[in-house]
Amino acid sequence: GESVEVGYIIMNHGGVEVPARGPSTTTMDCVPPGDVNVLAVFGHMHEYGSQFGVQLEREGEMSTFYSVDEWTVDFRDDPPITRFDPSSPFQLRGTDRLHMRCDFDNPTSEAILFPSEMCTTVMYYWPALPGGDRIYICES
């Protein structure tokens, strides 16, 4: 069959700062690079993550795109992955907006900064954007 190149969409909050002694939340938004088909999506946090989610805003309506209600340290290297069947992929539109939210709980007496703690979403999509490394990055 015909081969199609897959690309990555990465939402990365490079300014993560998890304050000492208690819960906190980090958020960021991303507009997709255009109309693309999503094959899989997963989140990435480290040991102080407690909850992770990405909401999809489409034409004023909000829905859950990806969520992990109880993040564990094991998910740092082996996160829950939401997969979509290639025959019926999730279609992101260039007019959509993604809202990523990372909840943390830091019991230590020190603030934890990126990259010791992270708030990142990774998606595999097709068709890959033309040119370069096929990676579309939203950063804050």
Backbone as CSV, one residue per row, in Angstrom:
resi,resn,N_x,N_y,N_z,CA_x,CA_y,CA_z,C_x,C_y,C_z
1,GLY,0.813,-1.185,0.000,0.000,0.000,0.000,0.864,1.258,0.000
2,GLU,0.194,2.354,-0.103,0.851,3.668,-0.122,1.320,4.035,1.287
3,SER,2.536,4.576,1.384,3.022,5.004,2.693,2.779,6.499,2.870
4,VAL,2.499,6.880,4.118,2.240,8.266,4.472,3.129,8.609,5.662
5,GLU,3.825,9.731,5.577,4.727,10.117,6.656,3.943,10.713,7.831
6,VAL,4.328,10.291,9.017,3.712,10.742,10.257,4.593,11.821,10.877
7,GLY,3.968,12.794,11.529,4.702,13.845,12.232,4.314,13.881,13.695
8,TYR,4.936,14.791,14.429,4.670,14.965,15.850,4.138,16.368,16.105
9,ILE,3.192,16.468,17.013,2.808,17.751,17.599,3.221,17.652,19.057
10,ILE,4.009,18.623,19.508,4.468,18.620,20.902,4.036,19.920,21.554
11,MET,3.256,19.795,22.630,2.914,20.944,23.470,3.833,20.863,24.684
12,ASN,4.657,21.879,24.889,5.619,21.836,25.992,5.627,23.157,26.750
13,HIS,5.352,23.082,28.030,5.424,24.275,28.874,6.834,24.330,29.473
14,GLY,7.682,25.132,28.857,9.079,25.217,29.284,9.292,26.050,30.531
15,GLY,8.240,26.693,31.024,8.371,27.527,32.217,7.761,26.897,33.445
16,VAL,7.666,25.563,33.470,7.070,24.896,34.632,7.825,25.278,35.893
17,GLU,7.066,25.720,36.885,7.613,25.995,38.211,6.615,25.473,39.217
18,VAL,6.991,24.403,39.916,6.115,23.766,40.890,6.521,24.278,42.272
19,PRO,5.682,25.131,42.880,6.064,25.703,44.172,6.162,24.654,45.267
20,ALA,6.945,24.978,46.286,7.142,24.084,47.433,5.849,23.925,48.233
21,ARG,5.767,22.790,48.899,4.747,22.529,49.913,3.309,22.680,49.436
22,GLY,2.936,21.830,48.494,1.520,21.809,48.176,1.175,21.679,46.721
23,PRO,-0.142,21.750,46.456,-0.634,21.584,45.091,-0.466,22.845,44.256
24,SER,-0.376,22.656,42.939,-0.310,23.777,41.996,-0.770,23.271,40.632
25,THR,-1.029,24.210,39.731,-1.501,23.881,38.391,-0.725,24.696,37.365
26,THR,-0.364,24.059,36.263,0.275,24.714,35.123,-0.617,24.494,33.909
27,THR,-0.839,25.549,33.118,-1.675,25.412,31.930,-1.010,26.068,30.733
28,MET,-1.403,25.642,29.549,-1.017,26.330,28.319,-1.975,25.924,27.210
29,ASP,-2.033,26.753,26.169,-2.889,26.508,25.019,-2.053,26.325,23.766
30,CYS,-2.648,25.654,22.778,-1.969,25.411,21.512,-3.005,25.362,20.398
31,VAL,-2.691,25.970,19.280,-3.519,25.862,18.084,-2.827,24.861,17.155
32,PRO,-3.543,23.830,16.704,-2.920,22.833,15.812,-2.372,23.477,14.531
33,PRO,-1.446,22.781,13.871,-0.807,23.341,12.677,-1.706,23.378,11.448
34,GLY,-2.892,22.829,11.554,-3.819,22.752,10.422,-4.729,21.560,10.625
35,ASP,-5.407,21.134,9.574,-6.271,19.966,9.669,-5.404,18.717,9.551
36,VAL,-5.357,17.947,10.641,-4.514,16.753,10.679,-5.284,15.606,11.340
37,ASN,-4.832,14.392,11.074,-5.410,13.180,11.639,-4.510,12.700,12.774
38,VAL,-5.071,12.546,13.966,-4.280,12.136,15.128,-4.359,10.619,15.288
39,LEU,-3.178,9.998,15.373,-3.082,8.553,15.602,-3.013,8.210,17.080
40,ALA,-2.294,9.042,17.874,-2.105,8.745,19.288,-1.737,10.028,20.023
41,VAL,-2.049,10.054,21.321,-1.707,11.193,22.170,-1.349,10.678,23.558
42,PHE,-0.332,11.300,24.176,0.001,10.967,25.562,0.606,12.175,26.263
43,GLY,0.512,12.147,27.579,1.059,13.210,28.405,2.385,12.812,28.997
44,HIS,3.102,13.835,29.505,4.395,13.586,30.145,4.588,14.542,31.316
45,MET,4.739,13.968,32.490,5.136,14.692,33.695,6.109,13.785,34.436
46,HIS,6.698,14.317,35.498,7.627,13.516,36.294,6.975,13.116,37.614
47,GLU,7.772,13.029,38.691,7.248,12.410,39.917,6.297,13.266,40.729
48,TYR,6.212,14.562,40.480,5.321,15.398,41.285,3.989,15.659,40.597
49,GLY,3.773,15.084,39.433,2.490,15.200,38.748,1.411,14.450,39.498
50,SER,0.199,15.008,39.521,-0.928,14.330,40.182,-2.104,14.093,39.223
51,GLN,-2.276,14.981,38.248,-3.371,14.840,37.292,-2.968,15.542,35.998
52,PHE,-3.415,14.995,34.864,-3.024,15.543,33.563,-4.233,15.541,32.645
53,GLY,-4.394,16.607,31.857,-5.508,16.610,30.923,-5.316,17.591,29.785
54,VAL,-5.940,17.271,28.659,-5.988,18.174,27.515,-7.453,18.273,27.087
55,GLN,-7.949,19.493,27.060,-9.302,19.767,26.598,-9.234,20.278,25.161
56,LEU,-10.226,19.925,24.386,-10.350,20.394,23.012,-11.459,21.435,22.968
57,GLU,-11.129,22.606,22.448,-12.137,23.640,22.223,-12.388,23.726,20.724
58,ARG,-13.631,23.431,20.335,-14.001,23.453,18.918,-15.331,24.200,18.789
59,GLU,-15.287,25.296,18.043,-16.483,26.111,17.797,-17.195,26.449,19.099
60,GLY,-16.412,26.820,20.131,-16.973,27.243,21.407,-17.367,26.117,22.344
61,GLU,-17.273,24.877,21.901,-17.611,23.727,22.742,-16.339,23.095,23.288
62,MET,-16.363,22.702,24.572,-15.208,22.058,25.210,-15.477,20.562,25.368
63,SER,-14.450,19.756,25.126,-14.544,18.313,25.359,-13.180,17.804,25.819
64,THR,-13.179,16.648,26.467,-11.923,16.041,26.920,-11.268,15.341,25.746
65,PHE,-10.020,15.696,25.493,-9.252,15.080,24.413,-8.368,13.962,24.970
66,TYR,-7.772,14.205,26.149,-6.892,13.216,26.792,-6.898,13.521,28.280
67,SER,-6.943,12.487,29.103,-6.896,12.757,30.532,-6.381,11.570,31.325
68,VAL,-5.646,11.886,32.383,-5.179,10.902,33.357,-5.554,11.470,34.726
69,ASP,-6.542,10.836,35.359,-7.070,11.370,36.621,-6.118,11.217,37.799
70,GLU,-5.306,10.157,37.787,-4.335,9.955,38.867,-2.987,9.614,38.259
71,TRP,-2.157,10.634,38.083,-0.819,10.443,37.525,0.054,9.745,38.552
72,THR,0.857,8.790,38.112,1.809,8.132,39.016,3.214,8.300,38.447
73,VAL,4.212,8.137,39.294,5.598,8.308,38.849,5.943,7.317,37.732
74,ASP,5.306,6.145,37.708,5.565,5.151,36.658,5.179,5.666,35.273
75,PHE,4.236,6.623,35.228,3.784,7.150,33.936,4.831,8.055,33.282
76,ARG,5.835,8.471,34.033,6.875,9.313,33.443,7.477,8.658,32.206
77,ASP,7.786,7.371,32.325,8.428,6.646,31.225,7.478,5.715,30.473
78,ASP,6.271,5.518,31.003,5.305,4.617,30.375,3.895,5.183,30.575
79,PRO,3.583,6.305,29.905,2.301,6.970,30.147,1.135,6.236,29.493
80,PRO,-0.066,6.454,30.015,-1.244,5.970,29.295,-1.306,6.665,27.930
81,ILE,-1.576,5.899,26.898,-1.628,6.425,25.531,-3.044,6.232,24.995
82,THR,-3.624,7.293,24.454,-4.895,7.173,23.747,-4.570,7.000,22.273
83,ARG,-5.024,5.878,21.719,-4.776,5.571,20.308,-6.073,5.683,19.520
84,PHE,-5.955,6.104,18.279,-7.104,6.202,17.387,-6.856,5.283,16.199
85,ASP,-7.872,4.568,15.779,-7.768,3.662,14.649,-7.466,4.469,13.387
86,PRO,-6.426,4.087,12.639,-6.100,4.827,11.411,-7.264,4.907,10.419
87,SER,-8.189,3.945,10.485,-9.329,3.994,9.566,-10.386,4.998,10.028
88,SER,-10.308,5.433,11.306,-11.213,6.481,11.799,-10.452,7.343,12.815
89,PRO,-9.433,8.063,12.335,-8.583,8.847,13.242,-9.344,10.023,13.850
90,PHE,-8.780,10.582,14.899,-9.334,11.808,15.455,-8.863,12.957,14.573
91,GLN,-9.768,13.744,14.079,-9.407,14.824,13.167,-9.339,16.146,13.922
92,LEU,-8.111,16.654,14.081,-7.908,17.992,14.639,-8.043,18.993,13.509
93,ARG,-8.598,20.143,13.819,-8.745,21.208,12.820,-7.836,22.376,13.184
94,GLY,-7.399,23.087,12.167,-6.560,24.261,12.396,-7.280,25.363,13.146
95,THR,-8.606,25.261,13.259,-9.399,26.244,14.004,-9.652,25.812,15.441
96,ASP,-9.204,24.605,15.809,-9.357,24.117,17.185,-8.343,24.798,18.096
97,ARG,-8.590,24.692,19.390,-7.618,25.128,20.387,-7.524,24.016,21.429
98,LEU,-6.289,23.644,21.775,-6.043,22.631,22.798,-5.623,23.328,24.089
99,HIS,-6.203,22.900,25.215,-5.896,23.466,26.528,-5.291,22.360,27.385
100,MET,-3.999,22.450,27.669,-3.303,21.455,28.490,-3.269,21.927,29.936
101,ARG,-3.515,20.995,30.859,-3.475,21.313,32.288,-2.707,20.206,33.019
102,CYS,-1.721,20.621,33.800,-0.956,19.696,34.624,-1.110,20.108,36.084
103,ASP,-1.571,19.177,36.899,-1.661,19.417,38.338,-0.495,18.719,39.008
104,PHE,0.087,19.408,39.972,1.247,18.901,40.695,0.990,18.939,42.192
105,ASP,1.730,18.109,42.915,1.740,18.181,44.369,3.182,17.993,44.816
106,ASN,3.760,19.068,45.321,5.161,19.070,45.732,5.247,19.163,47.247
107,PRO,5.537,18.043,47.922,5.618,18.071,49.385,6.960,18.596,49.915
108,THR,7.915,18.844,49.007,9.254,19.239,49.451,9.305,20.726,49.811
109,SER,10.413,21.148,50.363,10.590,22.548,50.767,11.232,23.384,49.659
110,GLU,11.441,22.791,48.475,12.063,23.495,47.355,11.115,23.555,46.160
111,ALA,11.125,24.687,45.439,10.400,24.759,44.173,11.105,23.862,43.150
112,ILE,10.340,23.272,42.260,10.903,22.391,41.245,10.660,23.031,39.886
113,LEU,11.727,23.191,39.112,11.663,23.896,37.837,11.874,22.937,36.665
114,PHE,11.387,23.343,35.487,11.665,22.624,34.245,13.181,22.582,34.043
115,PRO,13.797,21.482,33.661,13.202,20.223,33.217,13.114,19.152,34.301
116,SER,13.339,19.516,35.577,13.187,18.513,36.638,11.739,18.045,36.740
117,GLU,10.813,18.937,36.421,9.402,18.562,36.286,8.921,19.114,34.953
118,MET,7.969,18.427,34.325,7.529,18.813,32.988,6.014,18.773,32.869
119,CYS,5.509,19.484,31.865,4.093,19.489,31.486,4.092,19.481,29.958
120,THR,3.939,18.280,29.370,4.122,18.104,27.932,3.087,17.134,27.375
121,THR,2.596,17.437,26.194,1.720,16.523,25.452,2.416,16.189,24.139
122,VAL,2.358,14.912,23.752,2.926,14.463,22.476,1.815,13.789,21.675
123,MET,1.722,14.162,20.406,0.753,13.544,19.494,1.468,13.082,18.234
124,TYR,1.041,11.938,17.711,1.473,11.488,16.392,0.331,11.803,15.435
125,TYR,0.640,12.404,14.285,-0.409,12.785,13.353,0.059,12.559,11.918
126,TRP,-0.903,12.565,11.011,-0.597,12.552,9.588,-1.642,13.360,8.849
127,PRO,-1.394,13.836,7.652,-0.094,13.772,6.969,0.905,14.740,7.607
128,ALA,2.167,14.348,7.602,3.215,15.186,8.180,3.276,16.516,7.440
129,LEU,3.585,17.563,8.182,3.760,18.871,7.559,4.950,18.814,6.619
130,PRO,4.897,19.516,5.509,6.024,19.467,4.573,7.274,20.137,5.135
131,GLY,8.422,19.594,4.770,9.698,20.219,5.127,10.229,19.795,6.483
132,GLY,11.515,19.944,6.620,12.182,19.828,7.919,11.998,18.531,8.646
133,ASP,11.873,18.646,9.965,11.893,17.462,10.826,10.508,16.912,11.133
134,ARG,9.463,17.493,10.550,8.099,16.979,10.720,7.587,17.150,12.149
135,ILE,8.161,18.061,12.907,7.728,18.291,14.285,7.134,19.681,14.395
136,TYR,5.940,19.773,14.949,5.280,21.037,15.200,5.284,21.237,16.706
137,ILE,5.880,22.327,17.175,6.030,22.543,18.612,5.284,23.787,19.049
138,CYS,4.439,23.612,20.084,3.827,24.742,20.795,4.563,24.856,22.102
139,GLU,5.107,26.012,22.380,5.817,26.212,23.657,5.318,27.460,24.332
140,SER,5.440,27.456,25.663,5.164,28.685,26.399,6.300,28.957,27.341
